Amino acid sequence: MPKLNPVSPKKLIKILLYLGFREERIKGSHHFYFNKNTGKTTTVPIHGNEQLSVGILKEILKDIELSVEEYEKLRQKI
């Protein structure tokens, strides 16, 4: 299993948009995304220029049911 590399919220949002997610709303520094095709939702915290921690990234990947391998392929592609 490949190592999970932290990523900036902006990069993760690009991946989510590529996967068909759309921004539903924003509350403070949390951006809520929804994919109407799959019915999945997730929240991306944006706190300045900070990278997303590995724990938060794991939770987001679990929310959208994306494996670490698929995430790494998309991260390098996008």
PyMOL Python script that loads the backbone (N, CA, C, O; Angstrom):
from pymol import cmd

cmd.read_pdbstr("""\
ATOM      1  N   MET A   1       0.842  -1.179   0.000  1.00  0.00           N
ATOM      2  CA  MET A   1       0.000   0.000   0.000  1.00  0.00           C
ATOM      3  C   MET A   1       0.883   1.236   0.000  1.00  0.00           C
ATOM      4  O   MET A   1       1.769   1.362   0.846  1.00  0.00           O
ATOM      5  N   PRO A   2       0.653   2.162  -0.946  1.00  0.00           N
ATOM      6  CA  PRO A   2       1.502   3.349  -1.008  1.00  0.00           C
ATOM      7  C   PRO A   2       1.273   4.278   0.185  1.00  0.00           C
ATOM      8  O   PRO A   2       0.219   4.271   0.822  1.00  0.00           O
ATOM      9  N   LYS A   3       2.291   5.063   0.451  1.00  0.00           N
ATOM     10  CA  LYS A   3       2.223   6.031   1.531  1.00  0.00           C
ATOM     11  C   LYS A   3       1.246   7.142   1.140  1.00  0.00           C
ATOM     12  O   LYS A   3       1.205   7.567  -0.015  1.00  0.00           O
ATOM     13  N   LEU A   4       0.477   7.596   2.095  1.00  0.00           N
ATOM     14  CA  LEU A   4      -0.482   8.672   1.856  1.00  0.00           C
ATOM     15  C   LEU A   4       0.243  10.003   1.986  1.00  0.00           C
ATOM     16  O   LEU A   4       0.727  10.350   3.063  1.00  0.00           O
ATOM     17  N   ASN A   5       0.316  10.745   0.894  1.00  0.00           N
ATOM     18  CA  ASN A   5       1.008  12.024   0.894  1.00  0.00           C
ATOM     19  C   ASN A   5       0.041  13.156   1.172  1.00  0.00           C
ATOM     20  O   ASN A   5      -1.012  13.236   0.538  1.00  0.00           O
ATOM     21  N   PRO A   6       0.378  14.046   2.119  1.00  0.00           N
ATOM     22  CA  PRO A   6      -0.479  15.207   2.381  1.00  0.00           C
ATOM     23  C   PRO A   6      -0.603  16.069   1.131  1.00  0.00           C
ATOM     24  O   PRO A   6       0.250  16.036   0.244  1.00  0.00           O
ATOM     25  N   VAL A   7      -1.668  16.829   1.084  1.00  0.00           N
ATOM     26  CA  VAL A   7      -1.937  17.646  -0.085  1.00  0.00           C
ATOM     27  C   VAL A   7      -2.587  18.947   0.382  1.00  0.00           C
ATOM     28  O   VAL A   7      -3.184  19.003   1.457  1.00  0.00           O
ATOM     29  N   SER A   8      -2.468  19.974  -0.424  1.00  0.00           N
ATOM     30  CA  SER A   8      -3.129  21.234  -0.084  1.00  0.00           C
ATOM     31  C   SER A   8      -4.622  21.102  -0.344  1.00  0.00           C
ATOM     32  O   SER A   8      -5.032  20.310  -1.192  1.00  0.00           O
ATOM     33  N   PRO A   9      -5.435  21.863   0.368  1.00  0.00           N
ATOM     34  CA  PRO A   9      -6.878  21.811   0.116  1.00  0.00           C
ATOM     35  C   PRO A   9      -7.232  22.152  -1.330  1.00  0.00           C
ATOM     36  O   PRO A   9      -8.154  21.564  -1.896  1.00  0.00           O
ATOM     37  N   LYS A  10      -6.511  23.092  -1.929  1.00  0.00           N
ATOM     38  CA  LYS A  10      -6.791  23.473  -3.323  1.00  0.00           C
ATOM     39  C   LYS A  10      -6.594  22.294  -4.267  1.00  0.00           C
ATOM     40  O   LYS A  10      -7.395  22.087  -5.178  1.00  0.00           O
ATOM     41  N   LYS A  11      -5.538  21.526  -4.056  1.00  0.00           N
ATOM     42  CA  LYS A  11      -5.263  20.355  -4.903  1.00  0.00           C
ATOM     43  C   LYS A  11      -6.344  19.293  -4.706  1.00  0.00           C
ATOM     44  O   LYS A  11      -6.796  18.679  -5.673  1.00  0.00           O
ATOM     45  N   LEU A  12      -6.758  19.075  -3.459  1.00  0.00           N
ATOM     46  CA  LEU A  12      -7.804  18.099  -3.190  1.00  0.00           C
ATOM     47  C   LEU A  12      -9.125  18.531  -3.823  1.00  0.00           C
ATOM     48  O   LEU A  12      -9.871  17.693  -4.329  1.00  0.00           O
ATOM     49  N   ILE A  13      -9.412  19.807  -3.801  1.00  0.00           N
ATOM     50  CA  ILE A  13     -10.636  20.313  -4.425  1.00  0.00           C
ATOM     51  C   ILE A  13     -10.602  20.068  -5.927  1.00  0.00           C
ATOM     52  O   ILE A  13     -11.629  19.727  -6.515  1.00  0.00           O
ATOM     53  N   LYS A  14      -9.444  20.235  -6.561  1.00  0.00           N
ATOM     54  CA  LYS A  14      -9.315  19.938  -7.993  1.00  0.00           C
ATOM     55  C   LYS A  14      -9.624  18.469  -8.268  1.00  0.00           C
ATOM     56  O   LYS A  14     -10.276  18.140  -9.259  1.00  0.00           O
ATOM     57  N   ILE A  15      -9.150  17.588  -7.383  1.00  0.00           N
ATOM     58  CA  ILE A  15      -9.423  16.152  -7.533  1.00  0.00           C
ATOM     59  C   ILE A  15     -10.915  15.892  -7.378  1.00  0.00           C
ATOM     60  O   ILE A  15     -11.502  15.143  -8.160  1.00  0.00           O
ATOM     61  N   LEU A  16     -11.531  16.509  -6.369  1.00  0.00           N
ATOM     62  CA  LEU A  16     -12.970  16.324  -6.154  1.00  0.00           C
ATOM     63  C   LEU A  16     -13.779  16.803  -7.363  1.00  0.00           C
ATOM     64  O   LEU A  16     -14.720  16.133  -7.788  1.00  0.00           O
ATOM     65  N   LEU A  17     -13.416  17.950  -7.907  1.00  0.00           N
ATOM     66  CA  LEU A  17     -14.126  18.462  -9.082  1.00  0.00           C
ATOM     67  C   LEU A  17     -13.957  17.517 -10.267  1.00  0.00           C
ATOM     68  O   LEU A  17     -14.899  17.293 -11.028  1.00  0.00           O
ATOM     69  N   TYR A  18     -12.766  16.969 -10.421  1.00  0.00           N
ATOM     70  CA  TYR A  18     -12.498  16.004 -11.491  1.00  0.00           C
ATOM     71  C   TYR A  18     -13.381  14.764 -11.343  1.00  0.00           C
ATOM     72  O   TYR A  18     -13.821  14.183 -12.335  1.00  0.00           O
ATOM     73  N   LEU A  19     -13.635  14.364 -10.094  1.00  0.00           N
ATOM     74  CA  LEU A  19     -14.451  13.179  -9.818  1.00  0.00           C
ATOM     75  C   LEU A  19     -15.956  13.460  -9.904  1.00  0.00           C
ATOM     76  O   LEU A  19     -16.763  12.548  -9.721  1.00  0.00           O
ATOM     77  N   GLY A  20     -16.338  14.701 -10.179  1.00  0.00           N
ATOM     78  CA  GLY A  20     -17.751  15.026 -10.346  1.00  0.00           C
ATOM     79  C   GLY A  20     -18.405  15.671  -9.144  1.00  0.00           C
ATOM     80  O   GLY A  20     -19.622  15.852  -9.134  1.00  0.00           O
ATOM     81  N   PHE A  21     -17.634  16.021  -8.134  1.00  0.00           N
ATOM     82  CA  PHE A  21     -18.193  16.703  -6.971  1.00  0.00           C
ATOM     83  C   PHE A  21     -18.395  18.180  -7.290  1.00  0.00           C
ATOM     84  O   PHE A  21     -17.667  18.761  -8.094  1.00  0.00           O
ATOM     85  N   ARG A  22     -19.389  18.770  -6.650  1.00  0.00           N
ATOM     86  CA  ARG A  22     -19.667  20.201  -6.797  1.00  0.00           C
ATOM     87  C   ARG A  22     -19.774  20.815  -5.413  1.00  0.00           C
ATOM     88  O   ARG A  22     -20.252  20.183  -4.470  1.00  0.00           O
ATOM     89  N   GLU A  23     -19.323  22.048  -5.308  1.00  0.00           N
ATOM     90  CA  GLU A  23     -19.405  22.734  -4.027  1.00  0.00           C
ATOM     91  C   GLU A  23     -20.863  23.079  -3.744  1.00  0.00           C
ATOM     92  O   GLU A  23     -21.515  23.763  -4.533  1.00  0.00           O
ATOM     93  N   GLU A  24     -21.364  22.599  -2.610  1.00  0.00           N
ATOM     94  CA  GLU A  24     -22.750  22.837  -2.227  1.00  0.00           C
ATOM     95  C   GLU A  24     -22.876  24.100  -1.394  1.00  0.00           C
ATOM     96  O   GLU A  24     -23.771  24.914  -1.623  1.00  0.00           O
ATOM     97  N   ARG A  25     -21.974  24.265  -0.421  1.00  0.00           N
ATOM     98  CA  ARG A  25     -22.041  25.435   0.438  1.00  0.00           C
ATOM     99  C   ARG A  25     -20.721  25.607   1.172  1.00  0.00           C
ATOM    100  O   ARG A  25     -19.854  24.734   1.163  1.00  0.00           O
ATOM    101  N   ILE A  26     -20.604  26.763   1.805  1.00  0.00           N
ATOM    102  CA  ILE A  26     -19.420  27.075   2.606  1.00  0.00           C
ATOM    103  C   ILE A  26     -19.909  27.594   3.946  1.00  0.00           C
ATOM    104  O   ILE A  26     -20.802  28.439   4.008  1.00  0.00           O
ATOM    105  N   LYS A  27     -19.320  27.086   5.012  1.00  0.00           N
ATOM    106  CA  LYS A  27     -19.626  27.597   6.342  1.00  0.00           C
ATOM    107  C   LYS A  27     -18.298  27.856   7.030  1.00  0.00           C
ATOM    108  O   LYS A  27     -17.617  26.923   7.454  1.00  0.00           O
ATOM    109  N   GLY A  28     -17.940  29.103   7.137  1.00  0.00           N
ATOM    110  CA  GLY A  28     -16.646  29.464   7.709  1.00  0.00           C
ATOM    111  C   GLY A  28     -15.522  28.997   6.800  1.00  0.00           C
ATOM    112  O   GLY A  28     -15.469  29.368   5.627  1.00  0.00           O
ATOM    113  N   SER A  29     -14.628  28.187   7.339  1.00  0.00           N
ATOM    114  CA  SER A  29     -13.498  27.692   6.548  1.00  0.00           C
ATOM    115  C   SER A  29     -13.733  26.278   6.029  1.00  0.00           C
ATOM    116  O   SER A  29     -12.800  25.635   5.549  1.00  0.00           O
ATOM    117  N   HIS A  30     -14.967  25.789   6.120  1.00  0.00           N
ATOM    118  CA  HIS A  30     -15.283  24.435   5.668  1.00  0.00           C
ATOM    119  C   HIS A  30     -16.121  24.488   4.397  1.00  0.00           C
ATOM    120  O   HIS A  30     -17.175  25.123   4.348  1.00  0.00           O
ATOM    121  N   HIS A  31     -15.628  23.809   3.381  1.00  0.00           N
ATOM    122  CA  HIS A  31     -16.314  23.752   2.093  1.00  0.00           C
ATOM    123  C   HIS A  31     -16.954  22.377   1.960  1.00  0.00           C
ATOM    124  O   HIS A  31     -16.286  21.358   2.133  1.00  0.00           O
ATOM    125  N   PHE A  32     -18.243  22.346   1.653  1.00  0.00           N
ATOM    126  CA  PHE A  32     -19.006  21.102   1.574  1.00  0.00           C
ATOM    127  C   PHE A  32     -19.221  20.737   0.112  1.00  0.00           C
ATOM    128  O   PHE A  32     -19.683  21.555  -0.683  1.00  0.00           O
ATOM    129  N   TYR A  33     -18.880  19.492  -0.236  1.00  0.00           N
ATOM    130  CA  TYR A  33     -18.967  19.010  -1.614  1.00  0.00           C
ATOM    131  C   TYR A  33     -19.932  17.833  -1.707  1.00  0.00           C
ATOM    132  O   TYR A  33     -20.031  17.017  -0.791  1.00  0.00           O
ATOM    133  N   PHE A  34     -20.642  17.761  -2.838  1.00  0.00           N
ATOM    134  CA  PHE A  34     -21.639  16.722  -3.077  1.00  0.00           C
ATOM    135  C   PHE A  34     -21.507  16.226  -4.504  1.00  0.00           C
ATOM    136  O   PHE A  34     -21.302  17.011  -5.430  1.00  0.00           O
ATOM    137  N   ASN A  35     -21.627  14.898  -4.675  1.00  0.00           N
ATOM    138  CA  ASN A  35     -21.626  14.303  -6.006  1.00  0.00           C
ATOM    139  C   ASN A  35     -23.013  13.733  -6.232  1.00  0.00           C
ATOM    140  O   ASN A  35     -23.398  12.754  -5.592  1.00  0.00           O
ATOM    141  N   LYS A  36     -23.771  14.346  -7.147  1.00  0.00           N
ATOM    142  CA  LYS A  36     -25.155  13.914  -7.341  1.00  0.00           C
ATOM    143  C   LYS A  36     -25.241  12.546  -8.017  1.00  0.00           C
ATOM    144  O   LYS A  36     -26.261  11.870  -7.887  1.00  0.00           O
ATOM    145  N   ASN A  37     -24.212  12.122  -8.729  1.00  0.00           N
ATOM    146  CA  ASN A  37     -24.224  10.809  -9.374  1.00  0.00           C
ATOM    147  C   ASN A  37     -24.078   9.669  -8.367  1.00  0.00           C
ATOM    148  O   ASN A  37     -24.714   8.625  -8.506  1.00  0.00           O
ATOM    149  N   THR A  38     -23.238   9.878  -7.358  1.00  0.00           N
ATOM    150  CA  THR A  38     -22.979   8.819  -6.377  1.00  0.00           C
ATOM    151  C   THR A  38     -23.695   9.056  -5.054  1.00  0.00           C
ATOM    152  O   THR A  38     -23.848   8.130  -4.258  1.00  0.00           O
ATOM    153  N   GLY A  39     -24.134  10.283  -4.812  1.00  0.00           N
ATOM    154  CA  GLY A  39     -24.790  10.624  -3.550  1.00  0.00           C
ATOM    155  C   GLY A  39     -23.827  10.809  -2.392  1.00  0.00           C
ATOM    156  O   GLY A  39     -24.260  10.886  -1.243  1.00  0.00           O
ATOM    157  N   LYS A  40     -22.534  10.882  -2.665  1.00  0.00           N
ATOM    158  CA  LYS A  40     -21.529  11.015  -1.618  1.00  0.00           C
ATOM    159  C   LYS A  40     -21.275  12.492  -1.288  1.00  0.00           C
ATOM    160  O   LYS A  40     -21.366  13.362  -2.155  1.00  0.00           O
ATOM    161  N   THR A  41     -20.956  12.751  -0.022  1.00  0.00           N
ATOM    162  CA  THR A  41     -20.630  14.102   0.417  1.00  0.00           C
ATOM    163  C   THR A  41     -19.333  14.075   1.200  1.00  0.00           C
ATOM    164  O   THR A  41     -18.944  13.046   1.751  1.00  0.00           O
ATOM    165  N   THR A  42     -18.671  15.219   1.242  1.00  0.00           N
ATOM    166  CA  THR A  42     -17.467  15.363   2.058  1.00  0.00           C
ATOM    167  C   THR A  42     -17.259  16.833   2.375  1.00  0.00           C
ATOM    168  O   THR A  42     -17.834  17.712   1.734  1.00  0.00           O
ATOM    169  N   THR A  43     -16.436  17.079   3.361  1.00  0.00           N
ATOM    170  CA  THR A  43     -16.120  18.433   3.799  1.00  0.00           C
ATOM    171  C   THR A  43     -14.615  18.628   3.727  1.00  0.00           C
ATOM    172  O   THR A  43     -13.847  17.777   4.175  1.00  0.00           O
ATOM    173  N   VAL A  44     -14.195  19.767   3.155  1.00  0.00           N
ATOM    174  CA  VAL A  44     -12.772  20.087   3.057  1.00  0.00           C
ATOM    175  C   VAL A  44     -12.505  21.342   3.886  1.00  0.00           C
ATOM    176  O   VAL A  44     -13.027  22.410   3.567  1.00  0.00           O
ATOM    177  N   PRO A  45     -11.697  21.230   4.948  1.00  0.00           N
ATOM    178  CA  PRO A  45     -11.347  22.414   5.727  1.00  0.00           C
ATOM    179  C   PRO A  45     -10.227  23.181   5.031  1.00  0.00           C
ATOM    180  O   PRO A  45      -9.233  22.593   4.606  1.00  0.00           O
ATOM    181  N   ILE A  46     -10.392  24.484   4.920  1.00  0.00           N
ATOM    182  CA  ILE A  46      -9.353  25.322   4.309  1.00  0.00           C
ATOM    183  C   ILE A  46      -8.904  26.331   5.358  1.00  0.00           C
ATOM    184  O   ILE A  46      -9.619  27.281   5.674  1.00  0.00           O
ATOM    185  N   HIS A  47      -7.717  26.109   5.885  1.00  0.00           N
ATOM    186  CA  HIS A  47      -7.167  26.982   6.920  1.00  0.00           C
ATOM    187  C   HIS A  47      -5.872  27.605   6.418  1.00  0.00           C
ATOM    188  O   HIS A  47      -4.779  27.122   6.714  1.00  0.00           O
ATOM    189  N   GLY A  48      -6.007  28.662   5.670  1.00  0.00           N
ATOM    190  CA  GLY A  48      -4.839  29.352   5.135  1.00  0.00           C
ATOM    191  C   GLY A  48      -4.080  28.491   4.146  1.00  0.00           C
ATOM    192  O   GLY A  48      -4.676  27.855   3.277  1.00  0.00           O
ATOM    193  N   ASN A  49      -2.760  28.473   4.282  1.00  0.00           N
ATOM    194  CA  ASN A  49      -1.916  27.707   3.365  1.00  0.00           C
ATOM    195  C   ASN A  49      -1.514  26.350   3.937  1.00  0.00           C
ATOM    196  O   ASN A  49      -0.591  25.717   3.425  1.00  0.00           O
ATOM    197  N   GLU A  50      -2.198  25.892   4.998  1.00  0.00           N
ATOM    198  CA  GLU A  50      -1.842  24.628   5.629  1.00  0.00           C
ATOM    199  C   GLU A  50      -2.220  23.435   4.757  1.00  0.00           C
ATOM    200  O   GLU A  50      -3.254  23.440   4.089  1.00  0.00           O
ATOM    201  N   GLN A  51      -1.371  22.422   4.776  1.00  0.00           N
ATOM    202  CA  GLN A  51      -1.661  21.154   4.103  1.00  0.00           C
ATOM    203  C   GLN A  51      -2.698  20.408   4.940  1.00  0.00           C
ATOM    204  O   GLN A  51      -2.789  20.609   6.151  1.00  0.00           O
ATOM    205  N   LEU A  52      -3.470  19.557   4.295  1.00  0.00           N
ATOM    206  CA  LEU A  52      -4.397  18.700   5.027  1.00  0.00           C
ATOM    207  C   LEU A  52      -3.606  17.606   5.720  1.00  0.00           C
ATOM    208  O   LEU A  52      -2.723  17.002   5.112  1.00  0.00           O
ATOM    209  N   SER A  53      -3.909  17.343   6.976  1.00  0.00           N
ATOM    210  CA  SER A  53      -3.192  16.290   7.696  1.00  0.00           C
ATOM    211  C   SER A  53      -3.581  14.929   7.128  1.00  0.00           C
ATOM    212  O   SER A  53      -4.607  14.790   6.461  1.00  0.00           O
ATOM    213  N   VAL A  54      -2.759  13.942   7.397  1.00  0.00           N
ATOM    214  CA  VAL A  54      -3.008  12.592   6.898  1.00  0.00           C
ATOM    215  C   VAL A  54      -4.329  12.059   7.446  1.00  0.00           C
ATOM    216  O   VAL A  54      -5.066  11.386   6.725  1.00  0.00           O
ATOM    217  N   GLY A  55      -4.639  12.349   8.715  1.00  0.00           N
ATOM    218  CA  GLY A  55      -5.881  11.896   9.323  1.00  0.00           C
ATOM    219  C   GLY A  55      -7.111  12.464   8.638  1.00  0.00           C
ATOM    220  O   GLY A  55      -8.066  11.737   8.364  1.00  0.00           O
ATOM    221  N   ILE A  56      -7.091  13.765   8.361  1.00  0.00           N
ATOM    222  CA  ILE A  56      -8.230  14.416   7.679  1.00  0.00           C
ATOM    223  C   ILE A  56      -8.345  13.860   6.261  1.00  0.00           C
ATOM    224  O   ILE A  56      -9.446  13.593   5.780  1.00  0.00           O
ATOM    225  N   LEU A  57      -7.213  13.690   5.601  1.00  0.00           N
ATOM    226  CA  LEU A  57      -7.222  13.170   4.232  1.00  0.00           C
ATOM    227  C   LEU A  57      -7.796  11.752   4.190  1.00  0.00           C
ATOM    228  O   LEU A  57      -8.550  11.415   3.277  1.00  0.00           O
ATOM    229  N   LYS A  58      -7.441  10.922   5.176  1.00  0.00           N
ATOM    230  CA  LYS A  58      -7.995   9.565   5.248  1.00  0.00           C
ATOM    231  C   LYS A  58      -9.510   9.600   5.402  1.00  0.00           C
ATOM    232  O   LYS A  58     -10.218   8.813   4.774  1.00  0.00           O
ATOM    233  N   GLU A  59     -10.010  10.510   6.237  1.00  0.00           N
ATOM    234  CA  GLU A  59     -11.456  10.635   6.446  1.00  0.00           C
ATOM    235  C   GLU A  59     -12.164  11.064   5.162  1.00  0.00           C
ATOM    236  O   GLU A  59     -13.235  10.549   4.841  1.00  0.00           O
ATOM    237  N   ILE A  60     -11.574  11.997   4.435  1.00  0.00           N
ATOM    238  CA  ILE A  60     -12.173  12.456   3.181  1.00  0.00           C
ATOM    239  C   ILE A  60     -12.195  11.319   2.165  1.00  0.00           C
ATOM    240  O   ILE A  60     -13.202  11.113   1.488  1.00  0.00           O
ATOM    241  N   LEU A  61     -11.089  10.579   2.055  1.00  0.00           N
ATOM    242  CA  LEU A  61     -11.037   9.450   1.124  1.00  0.00           C
ATOM    243  C   LEU A  61     -12.060   8.388   1.503  1.00  0.00           C
ATOM    244  O   LEU A  61     -12.658   7.759   0.630  1.00  0.00           O
ATOM    245  N   LYS A  62     -12.262   8.186   2.798  1.00  0.00           N
ATOM    246  CA  LYS A  62     -13.274   7.231   3.258  1.00  0.00           C
ATOM    247  C   LYS A  62     -14.678   7.736   2.901  1.00  0.00           C
ATOM    248  O   LYS A  62     -15.526   6.952   2.476  1.00  0.00           O
ATOM    249  N   ASP A  63     -14.924   9.042   3.071  1.00  0.00           N
ATOM    250  CA  ASP A  63     -16.227   9.629   2.731  1.00  0.00           C
ATOM    251  C   ASP A  63     -16.585   9.407   1.270  1.00  0.00           C
ATOM    252  O   ASP A  63     -17.726   9.086   0.939  1.00  0.00           O
ATOM    253  N   ILE A  64     -15.587   9.585   0.391  1.00  0.00           N
ATOM    254  CA  ILE A  64     -15.875   9.499  -1.045  1.00  0.00           C
ATOM    255  C   ILE A  64     -15.562   8.115  -1.610  1.00  0.00           C
ATOM    256  O   ILE A  64     -15.675   7.885  -2.814  1.00  0.00           O
ATOM    257  N   GLU A  65     -15.165   7.189  -0.718  1.00  0.00           N
ATOM    258  CA  GLU A  65     -14.855   5.810  -1.092  1.00  0.00           C
ATOM    259  C   GLU A  65     -13.810   5.730  -2.209  1.00  0.00           C
ATOM    260  O   GLU A  65     -14.021   5.094  -3.242  1.00  0.00           O
ATOM    261  N   LEU A  66     -12.688   6.388  -1.968  1.00  0.00           N
ATOM    262  CA  LEU A  66     -11.568   6.405  -2.908  1.00  0.00           C
ATOM    263  C   LEU A  66     -10.373   5.768  -2.224  1.00  0.00           C
ATOM    264  O   LEU A  66     -10.010   6.168  -1.118  1.00  0.00           O
ATOM    265  N   SER A  67      -9.759   4.789  -2.859  1.00  0.00           N
ATOM    266  CA  SER A  67      -8.602   4.112  -2.254  1.00  0.00           C
ATOM    267  C   SER A  67      -7.372   5.011  -2.315  1.00  0.00           C
ATOM    268  O   SER A  67      -7.315   5.964  -3.093  1.00  0.00           O
ATOM    269  N   VAL A  68      -6.395   4.687  -1.481  1.00  0.00           N
ATOM    270  CA  VAL A  68      -5.140   5.440  -1.460  1.00  0.00           C
ATOM    271  C   VAL A  68      -4.453   5.343  -2.816  1.00  0.00           C
ATOM    272  O   VAL A  68      -3.881   6.324  -3.290  1.00  0.00           O
ATOM    273  N   GLU A  69      -4.504   4.166  -3.446  1.00  0.00           N
ATOM    274  CA  GLU A  69      -3.871   3.985  -4.752  1.00  0.00           C
ATOM    275  C   GLU A  69      -4.523   4.892  -5.805  1.00  0.00           C
ATOM    276  O   GLU A  69      -3.830   5.544  -6.587  1.00  0.00           O
ATOM    277  N   GLU A  70      -5.852   4.925  -5.815  1.00  0.00           N
ATOM    278  CA  GLU A  70      -6.564   5.774  -6.775  1.00  0.00           C
ATOM    279  C   GLU A  70      -6.279   7.250  -6.508  1.00  0.00           C
ATOM    280  O   GLU A  70      -6.104   8.039  -7.436  1.00  0.00           O
ATOM    281  N   TYR A  71      -6.236   7.611  -5.221  1.00  0.00           N
ATOM    282  CA  TYR A  71      -5.919   8.995  -4.847  1.00  0.00           C
ATOM    283  C   TYR A  71      -4.535   9.392  -5.354  1.00  0.00           C
ATOM    284  O   TYR A  71      -4.366  10.472  -5.921  1.00  0.00           O
ATOM    285  N   GLU A  72      -3.544   8.520  -5.151  1.00  0.00           N
ATOM    286  CA  GLU A  72      -2.177   8.834  -5.571  1.00  0.00           C
ATOM    287  C   GLU A  72      -2.088   9.002  -7.090  1.00  0.00           C
ATOM    288  O   GLU A  72      -1.378   9.883  -7.577  1.00  0.00           O
ATOM    289  N   LYS A  73      -2.807   8.161  -7.838  1.00  0.00           N
ATOM    290  CA  LYS A  73      -2.818   8.293  -9.302  1.00  0.00           C
ATOM    291  C   LYS A  73      -3.405   9.641  -9.701  1.00  0.00           C
ATOM    292  O   LYS A  73      -2.860  10.334 -10.560  1.00  0.00           O
ATOM    293  N   LEU A  74      -4.530  10.014  -9.069  1.00  0.00           N
ATOM    294  CA  LEU A  74      -5.163  11.292  -9.394  1.00  0.00           C
ATOM    295  C   LEU A  74      -4.295  12.472  -8.969  1.00  0.00           C
ATOM    296  O   LEU A  74      -4.207  13.472  -9.681  1.00  0.00           O
ATOM    297  N   ARG A  75      -3.652  12.353  -7.799  1.00  0.00           N
ATOM    298  CA  ARG A  75      -2.809  13.436  -7.291  1.00  0.00           C
ATOM    299  C   ARG A  75      -1.659  13.732  -8.261  1.00  0.00           C
ATOM    300  O   ARG A  75      -1.295  14.889  -8.474  1.00  0.00           O
ATOM    301  N   GLN A  76      -1.102  12.683  -8.836  1.00  0.00           N
ATOM    302  CA  GLN A  76       0.007  12.877  -9.775  1.00  0.00           C
ATOM    303  C   GLN A  76      -0.484  13.338 -11.132  1.00  0.00           C
ATOM    304  O   GLN A  76       0.229  14.045 -11.844  1.00  0.00           O
ATOM    305  N   LYS A  77      -1.707  12.944 -11.500  1.00  0.00           N
ATOM    306  CA  LYS A  77      -2.268  13.283 -12.813  1.00  0.00           C
ATOM    307  C   LYS A  77      -2.754  14.737 -12.870  1.00  0.00           C
ATOM    308  O   LYS A  77      -2.548  15.434 -13.863  1.00  0.00           O
ATOM    309  N   ILE A  78      -3.396  15.175 -11.797  1.00  0.00           N
ATOM    310  CA  ILE A  78      -4.035  16.500 -11.806  1.00  0.00           C
ATOM    311  C   ILE A  78      -3.095  17.539 -11.229  1.00  0.00           C
ATOM    312  O   ILE A  78      -3.450  18.716 -11.151  1.00  0.00           O
TER     313      ILE A  78
END
""", "prot")
cmd.dss("prot")
cmd.show_as("cartoon", "prot")
cmd.util.cbc("prot")
cmd.orient("prot")
